[in-house]
């Protein structure tokens, strides 16, 4: 019924909200843990619709205001996947399903997609706000490193492997992007500024990790 009545961005938002509502109802009302794991896969539908629409690229946002329909689609996807991850993690903690193959693993999967859409929202929003593409890319990459460093610090201090790995992967992704993509696209001034900022953050991260290991 949703597919027949709606289309475009509204269809993606509707699918995402419907999937989240079903997951919430399954956890809080029906309280069927086995079915909860199954219905969590309904979130695949809005992912497919969103990524096949061809809307989430910087060129499609250039002539739009920042708070356009694509912005709200990504925002709803982030909230929907984040909320689903919270419910699945809560179910895992209370039901003993803490292995990566159980609800805890499903929660990690939903968190991953919420994070991906969050990174997309930051990237496209900066390209919409800033006139210079190189400045937008540089600002986005520095923000990504800041988030990665924060996750890495949290994982190291709390001894949480998943946060440490997530932060490390995000930082590694930025470094690879800088070395193999941005180095050819950015002007010299942009490369110098971005590399200095990212390099400083990486040095601070290495120094912090070394001090933490010595203290232990």
N, C-alpha and C positions, 0 to 999 in steps of 0.2 A: 504493500500500500504506500509506503514511504517513497519507493522508487517511482511509482506512477504519479504521485502527487507533486514531488519536488525534483529539483535538478540543480546542478552547479554547486556552488558553495553551501547553499542551504541544505542540500542533500547530504553533504559531508558532515555538517554540523549535526543534523538530525540523526544520522547513523551513529555518530560518536556518542551523543547524549543517550540514545536508546540503549546502546551497548552498556554504557555505564549504569543506567537505571536498572537494567536486567541484573547486572552483577551485584549492585547494591541490594536489590530485592532478594536475590538468592542468598545473600549473606545475612541480612538483618531480619527478613520476614520469613522466608521459607526455611532458611538455615540448613540447607543441604550442601555439605562440603564437597561431595563427589560431583554434584551438578555445577557447583561454583567453578571448579577447575575447567569444566567443559565450556560453560557460557563465557568464560574469560576470553576464549578464542574468537568471540564475536567482534572484538576490536580489530581483527584483521580486515574486516569489511571497510571501515572508514579509512584505513591506511591505503588500501588498494584504490578506493575512489579518489582520495586526495592526491596520491602520487601519479595517477594516470590522467588527472585533469590538466596537467601542464601549466598550472597557475603559479607554482611556487618557485619561480626563478626571478632573478633581480630585474630583468628587462620588463617583466610584466607589472612591476611596481613603480617604474620610473615616473610615469605621468599620473600617479594616484596620490591622494593624501596618505599620510602614515597609517591612520586608522581606517584602512579599507577592508573589504570583505575577506581578502586573503589573510590579513592580520588576525581577524577574529576567528577564522577557521583554524589557524595554527594555535591561537590561544585556547580555543575550546578543546582541541586535540591534546594539548599539554595538560589541561585540567582534567580531562577525561581519563587519560592514561595514568596521570599521577594519582587521581582518586582511586582508580582500579588497583594500582600497585599498593596503595595504602590498605585497601580492603583485603587483598590477597595476603599481604604481610601480616596483617592482624589475624587473619584466619590461620596462617601458618603458626604464629606464636601461641595461639590458644588451642590448636588442634594437634600439635606434635608433628606437623608436616614441615620439618625444617630442612630437609635435604634439598639440594639444588634441583632434584628432579620433581619435587613436590610444589606446594604453593609458594614456597620461598623462591624457587626458580622462576615461577610464573610472575611473581612480583618483580623480580629482577628484570625480566623481559619487558614488562610494562614500563618500568622505570627507564629502561634503555630507550624505548621509543619516545617517551615523554622528553627525555634529554635530547634526542636527535631533533625533535620538532622545536625544542627550545633553542638549540644552536641555529637552526634554520631561521627562526624568528629574529634572533639577534643579528644574524648576517644580513638578512633582507631589510630589516628596519634601518640598519646603519647605512646600507646602500641607498635607501630612500631619503634619509636625513642629510647625508653628506654628499656634496656635489662631486667630489673626487672619488673615483673608484678605488684608487690606491689607498687613500686615507680611510675609506670604509673597510677595506680588507685588512689594513694594518690595525685599526681599532678593534675589529672583530677578533683577530688573532690574539691580540694582547688580552682582551677580555677572556677569551678561551683559556689562555695560560693562567690567568688569575684564578679562574674557577678550578682548573686542574690542580694548581698549587694548593688551593684551599682544601680540595678533596684529599689530596695526598697528605697534607699536614694532619687532617682529621684522622685519616686512616693510620698514620704512624703513631700519633699520640694516644689514640684509643685502641690501637692494635686491631684494627678492622681491615682485613685483607681486601675486601671488595672495594672499599673507598680508596685504598691505596692503589689498587689496580686501575680503578676508573680514572683517578687523577693522572696516573702514569700514562695510560692510553691516550687521554686527551692531550697531555703535553707532547707525547710522541707524535700524535697526529699533526699538531701545529708545527713541530719542528720539520717533519717530512714535507708538509705543505710549503713551508718557507724555503726549504732547500731545492725542491723539485718543481715548484709552480711559481711562487711569488718572486723568487729571485730573477725570473725572466719577465715578469709583468710590471713590477714596481719600478718607479724611477729611483735614481741613486739615493736621493735624500730620504725617500720613504723606506728603502731597504735599510739604510743606516739606522734610522730611528727605531724601526720595528725590531731589527736584530739586536740593537743595544738593550731595548726594554725586555725582550724575551730572554736574551742572554743573562741579564741581571737577575731576572726571576729564577732562571734555572740554577744559577750559582747560589742564590739564597736558598733554594730548595735542597741542593746538595749539601750545603753547609749545615742546614737544620737537621737533615737526616744523619749526618756524621756526628753531630753533637748529641743527638738522641741515642745513637748506638753507643757512644762513649759513656753516657750516663747510665745506660743499662748494664 
